[in-house]
């Protein structure tokens, strides 16, 4: 089954995800940690709510992937389209590869054509964080970032064997 992963952080990415969903009518859309009334937003774009899966447990790009991996795998994901901003594509594809490891074809679909070079500085560390999660079940994260973006998260959510916040 095809899945579209709408990475949180920019509700406008939903326009691209909705356009892609119209092109792939069998695909489900997984929205990872996005604020606002997501269901209403997608319904306004002509997407039925039965095609939506909302997961608000992630607080950064690595956890967007690690927290949706088991869900997508259990739903027999055969192809994954990741929708994010253009500047974020390189980092998102690197993390996606570390998490999925070539298990399914991955396509990163850019939403807009802007470039923020500062995003590249996180790529290496995020790749190794995602790889540590895949190989050892270890999720390494910033406590400050997690607290700011996901204050209600508990380590018992089963997304990792071990979690280390620094």
C-alpha positions in Angstrom: 0.0 0.0 0.0 1.2 3.5 -0.7 1.5 6.0 2.1 2.2 9.8 2.1 4.0 11.0 5.1 3.3 14.7 5.7 6.1 15.9 8.0 4.9 18.4 10.6 6.2 21.9 11.0 4.4 23.5 8.1 0.7 23.0 7.5 1.2 24.3 3.9 2.9 21.0 3.1 -0.6 19.6 3.3 -1.4 21.2 -0.1 1.3 19.1 -1.7 0.3 16.0 0.2 -3.3 16.5 -0.8 -2.4 16.9 -4.5 -0.3 13.8 -4.3 -3.2 11.9 -2.6 -5.4 12.9 -5.5 -2.9 11.4 -7.9 -2.6 8.2 -5.7 -6.2 7.5 -4.8 -5.3 4.3 -2.9 -2.8 6.1 -0.6 -3.3 6.9 3.0 -1.9 10.1 4.4 0.0 10.0 7.7 0.4 13.4 9.3 3.2 13.5 11.8 3.0 16.2 14.4 1.2 19.0 12.8 -0.8 21.8 14.6 -4.3 22.9 13.7 -7.4 21.1 12.6 -5.7 18.6 10.2 -8.9 16.7 9.4 -10.8 19.9 8.4 -7.7 21.1 6.4 -7.6 17.9 4.3 -11.4 17.8 3.9 -11.2 21.3 2.4 -8.6 19.9 0.0 -11.1 17.2 -1.1 -9.5 14.3 0.9 -11.8 12.0 2.9 -11.0 11.7 6.6 -10.9 7.9 6.2 -7.6 8.3 4.3 -6.0 10.2 7.2 -3.8 8.9 10.0 -2.8 11.5 12.6 0.3 10.8 14.8 1.2 13.7 17.1 3.9 12.0 19.1 7.0 13.3 17.2 8.9 16.4 18.2 11.6 16.6 15.5 12.4 15.1 12.1 14.0 12.0 13.4 11.0 11.1 15.6 8.7 11.9 12.6 10.2 8.8 11.1 10.9 6.6 14.1 7.4 7.1 15.6 5.6 6.3 12.4 7.8 3.4 11.3 6.1 0.6 13.2 2.7 1.9 12.2 3.5 2.0 8.5 5.3 -1.3 8.6 2.2 -3.0 10.3 0.0 -1.5 7.6 2.2 -3.1 4.9 3.7 0.1 3.5 5.1 -0.8 0.1 6.0 2.7 -1.1 6.5 5.9 1.0 6.1 9.5 -0.3 7.5 12.0 2.2 6.2 15.6 1.8 8.4 18.3 3.2 9.8 21.7 2.3 12.5 21.8 -0.4 15.2 23.0 2.0 14.4 20.0 4.2 14.5 17.3 1.5 18.1 16.3 1.8 17.9 15.9 5.6 14.5 14.1 5.5 15.7 11.7 2.8 18.9 10.9 4.8 16.9 10.2 8.0 14.3 8.2 6.1 17.0 6.0 4.6 18.6 5.5 8.0 15.2 4.4 9.5 13.8 2.4 6.6 17.2 1.1 5.3 15.9 0.5 1.8 13.0 -1.7 2.9 10.6 0.3 0.8 11.0 2.7 -2.1 11.1 6.2 -0.7 10.3 9.4 -2.6 10.8 12.8 -1.0 8.4 15.3 -2.5 9.2 19.0 -2.0 6.5 21.4 -1.1 8.2 24.7 -2.0 11.3 26.0 -3.6 13.1 27.8 -0.8 16.6 27.0 0.5 17.8 27.3 4.1 21.4 26.0 4.2 21.3 25.9 8.1 19.2 22.7 7.8 22.1 20.8 6.4 24.1 21.3 9.6 21.7 18.9 11.4 21.8 16.2 8.7 24.9 14.2 9.9 23.8 14.1 13.6 20.2 13.3 12.7 21.4 10.5 10.4 23.4 8.9 13.2 20.5 9.4 15.7 18.1 7.6 13.2 20.7 4.9 12.6 21.1 4.3 16.3 17.4 3.9 16.6 17.2 1.4 13.8 20.2 -0.7 14.8 19.9 -0.6 18.6 16.5 0.8 19.4 18.2 3.8 21.0 16.5 7.2 20.7 18.9 10.0 21.5 17.2 13.5 21.7 17.4 16.9 23.2 15.3 17.2 26.4 14.8 20.9 25.7 13.5 20.4 22.2 11.2 17.6 23.3 9.8 19.6 26.2 9.2 22.6 24.0 7.6 20.7 21.1 6.0 17.7 22.8 5.5 18.3 26.5 3.1 15.4 27.0 5.3 12.7 25.5 6.2 9.8 27.8 9.0 7.4 27.3 6.5 4.5 27.6 5.0 5.1 24.2 7.0 2.1 22.8 8.8 3.9 20.0 12.2 2.9 21.2 13.8 0.3 23.5 15.9 3.0 25.2 15.7 6.8 25.2 18.4 9.1 26.3 17.7 12.8 26.6 20.6 15.3 27.0 
